[in-house]
Amino acid sequence: MNIDVTLIRQHLQYIAETLQKKAYSLRNNTGLLQGKTGIALFLYLYADYMNDPAKTLFADELTDHIIAHITEHATLDYSTGLTGFGVAIEYLIRKGYIEADADEVLEDLDNLVNNYVHDRKYIDILGPGKYLAFRLLNSQKQKSSMVQRSRESIAKIMNMPGNTYNTCAEAMATMDMLNDLYISEMDNAEIRAYLDYATDKMETIVYEDMHFGKYPGTFNPLVTAVKLLQTAENKKDRQYTHRALFFLDTYEAGFRKFLDDGSYGFSSGAFKWAPLYNYVGYKLDNHQYKHLATEWLAICLKKIESLANNSIKIPCMDIWNGYAGMGLSLLSFMEGCAAQDWLSVIPFYLDKKEIID
């Protein structure tokens, strides 16, 4: 792969400076995909890679601002609310970007999410499910009572009659949650059975959609493969590598014609496809996917150049539609960037129509 590292670093600096100037202009404080939390996530990773203490300090100040302005009206929505914020904070603390005790910072949110699950007959897997699963990765530090309660909440979510994974998005949200659970302290045999069921369900849904002319719908073989490859790497289980290869070999080539390059951020477009192709290319050592990654990266760089030259303007600063997502996409190509596992925090499987500005 021929990558102009100097050019990418210049574009990363431009993105970081733009975000520092405009981060506080976002109305949504807590949002990970649409809000200040996503900006903080990028700035921490950027500052670490570029060895920029000033950006680390700004990210710290922005995070303190987010926490200070959380209100009782904040939702548990993953994109714009508290569960996405919680996953990002847990990730940043775990990776050492924030010096804090996650159990202290997130104690109130732990209780809020568990109470929410306890009181509901149907739960959105992406929000509470993803949050609780991600927190259980830190279960050795958590208080035993909280761990037990979170496990009970997860069990309730998985066994709810309504959670039958009838769409690709539901199946992917379930696989996302189960991937985190599978590498936690929970019963691996039970979690693996659920994960295999969700993956089988995904395969069935896609087959039926193709048969009835609904393909691709919300199905994305790249996102599915990334999630399965993460599971394979985390558990050293090649079965999930083989399953990832099945989805790629069967669907990826035909899926390319549906890919567009128009959006900025991770909702759709080049900034979404570039890091996904890059991930599967390197995990599978596949030259074709690496080549596709560089082609999408070239489109990304041209788009950023147009922004820097004021040829076009976009108002969004967030991950889903704007600068923070663009920055994370570029960071994924930089050799030596410590945190390449941030993909586990972003639900790439969400369709761009599912999040409304």
N, C-alpha and C positions, 0 to 999 in steps of 0.2 A: 504494500500500500504506500503510495506516494502522498504524504501529507505535509503541507506547508505549516510546520509548527509555529514559525514566527508570525505568520498571518493569523493563525487561530488565536495565539496569545494576544495579538493586537485587538482582535474582535472581542475576546473575553474581557480585556481591560475596558473597552468601550461599553460593553454590556454592564459591567460592574459599576462603572462611573454613572451610567444612566440610572441604574437602580438606586444607587446611593442618593442621587438628587431627587428621585421621585417616589421612593418607597412609601413615604408617609402620606402620599396623595391617595392611596387606595382606601376606599371606604371600608372594605372588609378587613378586619384586624386578624381574625383567627384562621382564615382559610388557608389550607395547604395548596390546593390547586388554583383557587381564586382568592388570593389574599396575601397578607404580609408574611405569613409563615413560610410560604414557598420561596419568597425572596430571601428570607433569612437562611433557608436551607442552601440555596445556591451560593450565597455570599460566604458561608462558612467553608464550603468545599472549595470555592474559588480562592479564598484567603489562604487555605492550607496549601493548595497546589502552587500558588504564586508567591508564597511566603510573604504575605502582605498583612502585617499586624494591624494596620489602620482599618482594613476591611473586617478583620476579626472583631475589633472594638466596635465598629458600627453594627455588625451583626448581633453582638451582645446587647447593645443599646436597643436595637429594633426588637429583639426577643423580649427584653424587659418591658418594652412598651406594649407588645402584644399581650403579655401576661397581665399587665396592670390594667388593660382596657377590656378584659374579658368581662362580659356582663351576664346577668341571669337570663337574658333573652337569647343568648347564643344557642344555636341548635347543635345536635349531635351529627349533623351531616358531614360526610368525609371531605367533600370538596370545599365547602365554605365554612364549616363549623369545627366543633371541638375534637371529634375523633381523629380527623386528619392532622390537626394541630398536635394531638397527643402522640400519634405515631411518629411524627417528625421530631418532637422533643425527645422521645424515647430513643430514637435512632441517633440523634446528635449527641446525647449523653453517652450512649453505649460506645460510640466511635471516638469519644474524647474531645469533641468539638466544644461541648459545654461542660463546665465543671460544676456538677450539681448531683444531688441524689434524686433519681427519677421517682422513687417511691414518695418522697416528700413533695416534689413539684406536682406530681400527678395523682396524689392521694384523693383529692376531692373528685377528680374526673373518674377515677376508678370506681368510687362509690356511686357517682351519678350514672355511669354506664351500667353497672351491675343492677342498680335499682330500676333502670329503664327496661332492661331485659326481663327482670323479674315480673314487671307489671304489664307486659305486652303479650299478645297472642301471636303476633307476627313481627319479626325483626328483619330489618335490612342488613344483610350479611356484611356488605361493604363497610358500613359505619361501625357499629358496636362489635361485630364479629372480627373484623380486621384489627381493631384497636385491642381487644382483649387477647387475641392470639399473639399479637406483637408484644404486648406487655408480658405474656407468659414466657417469652424468650429470656426474660430477666428474672425468672421465677426463683432462682437461687437467692436473690437479694430481697425479694418481696416478703412481706409478712405472711406466715403460713395461712392465716385466716383469709387474707385477700386472695391468695393463690387458689385456695379451695373454692371460694365463692366464684372466682373467675372461671374456674373449670366447670362449675355447675352451670354458669351462664352459657358457656360455650356448648355444653352438652344439650342445653335447652334449645339453643339456636339450631344445632345440627339435627335435632329430632322433631322440630316443628313440622306439622303436617303440610304447611304451605311451602316449605323449603324443598321443593321437588326438582329444582333446577330445570325448568321448562324452556329456558332461553339460554343462548350462549353467554350473555352477560351474567346471568345467575350462576351458571356453571363455573365461569371464570372467577367470579367473586368467591365462590366456595373453594375452588382450587387455591386461590390466593390465601385465604384464611387457613386452609389445611396445610399449606406449605410451611407457614409459620409454626403451626401446632406440631407438625411432624418433627421439627428440629428442637422442640421444647421438651419438657420433662414429662409430657403426657403419655398415655398408653399408645405406643407406636403401632401396635397391631390394629387397634381400633381406628386410629387416625388414617393409617394406610388403607384400610378397607374403605373408609369414606372417600379418600382421595382417589382411589382407583374407580370407585363408583362415579364420582363427579367427572373424571376423565372419560370413562365409558359413555356417560350421558352426553358429554360434549361431542364425542365422535358420532353418536346416534343422531343428535340434533343436526349436525352438519350434513350427514348423509341424507336425512329426510328433507332438509332445506334444498339440497341439490336436486333431489328427485322431484320436488314440487316447484322448482324454479324460484326459490327464495334466496339462493346463494348470491352474495356472501352474508347478507343480513348484517348482524353485528359480529360475526365470526372473523377472527384475525389469526391466521396460522402462526405469524411471528410472535404475537403476544402469548399464545398458548405454548409455543415452543420455549420461549424465555422462562415462563413459569415452571415448566417441567424440567428444564435444564438447571434452574435454581434448586429445585428439589433434589435432582440427581447429585449436584455438587455438595449440597448441605449434608446429605445422608450417605454419600458415597455409594449410590444405588444406580447402577447402569440401566436398570429397567426403565427409568424415567428418561434417560438419554434416548433409548430406543423408541419410546413413545413420542418424544419430541421429534425425532427423525421421521416417524410415520406421518405426523401432521405436516411437516415441511415437505417431504417427498411427495405426498399426495396432493397438497393444496397450494403450496407457496407459489409455484410457477404460474398457475392460473389466477392467483390472487393479485399479481402485480398490476394487471390492467385496471384494477379498482383503486390503485394508490394515486393520490393527488399530491401536489406540492404547494398548495395554496395557503395553508394556515401557518401562523407563527405560534410556536409553543407545541404542546403535546396533544392537543385535541385532534389534530390530523396534520398531514403534510410532511415535508422533508425533515423537520426537526424531530418528528416522531419516528419516521422510518430509519433515519440514519443510525441512531444508537441501538435500535432493535436489530438491524442487520449486522451492525458491528459486534453486538453481543453474541449472536448465534454464530457469526463467522469465526470469532476467536475461540469460543467454547468448543466448536466442532472442527476447528482448523479447516474451514471450508473456503476455498479461494473465491468461489462464485459469490458467496454472501459478503465476503470482505470487499470484493469489487463493487457490489451493489451499494455497500455502505459508503465507499468513497464517492460514488456517483451522487448519492443523496447528500453527502457532506458538501460536495462542490456546489450544489443548489443552495444549501444553507448559507454558505459563505457569500454567495452572490446576493442573497436576500439581505444579509446583515450589511454588506457593503452599500446596498441601496438605502438602507436606513441611516447609516453613518454619513452618507452623502446628501441626506435630506431629499432623496428622489421620491421616497414614500414615507409615510408616517403611520405608526400604529400606537394607539393610546394605552394598550395593556402592558402592565409590568409583571403580571403573574406567570405561573408555570403553565397553565392550561392554554392560554392564548397569547403569551407575550414574552418579554425579555428574559425572565427567570428560566422558563423552559428552554429558550434558545441557548442560554448559557450552560445549562446542565447537559444539553445535547452535545455541545462542543467539548465540554470537559470529558465526556465519555471516550473521546478519541486521544486524549493526552496520556502518553506513556509516563508513568510515575505519579499519576494522580491517585492518591491513596484510596479514595472511596469510589470504587466502581460498582458497589452494591446498592447504590441509592435507587436503582431500578425497582427494588423490592418495596419501596415506599409509594411509588406512583402506580395507580391503577390504569395502565395503558389500555385496558380492555373496555373502558368506558367509551361509548359512542359520543362524538362531538355534540350530538343533539340532546344528550342526556343531561348536559350542564348548560343552564341558561344564564347569561350575564345578567 
